[in-house]
Amino acid sequence: MHYFVSEGAPRIILAIFERDDFLLEGLQDVVQKEGIETATIVSGIGSLQRANIHTFARFGFPPEEKYQTFEGALEMGSLQGSVIGSEIHAHVTFYHWDTRASMVGHLDPGTQVAYMAEVTLVEIEGVRAERFRDAVGDYRVRDLTRVAVHE
């Protein structure tokens, strides 16, 4: 995996993944090396040989999550998400040739590129935030930049 960083603000990062690269792990490397705290993953396309995903399978508390692995010819049509507190939260959509089905879920470690993948991140400067679970157990995002505005 290698990547390019634009000059000026906002910084735009184009990450290029090649055969056998790990997608989430490579994105985590970029975020760490570039010191990215907050960003949007605006685009991701390419081919995968393995996709590890999870989705929530039951509404309620605690939510029930299902983990799945797909292998074979996988065409990634979309990867999008966010980086908050330097942590990646990404969703991937791909077509699985063997089952003739499209799948979507949270991108998990171990997802591996077949031939090539291209992912674009846009850094959001001046915003610091963190993900956390509230007292009920729901996921929330807290603004660390300033006092949050409540409606």
Secondary structure, 3 states (H helix, E strand, C coil): CEEEECCCCCCEEEEEEECCCEHHHHHHHHHHHHCCCEEEEEEEEEEEEEEEEEEEEECCCCCEEEEEEEEEEEEEEEEEEEEECCEEEEEEEEEECCCCEEEEEEECCCCEEEEEEEEEEEECCCCCEEEEECCCCCEEEEECCCCCCCC
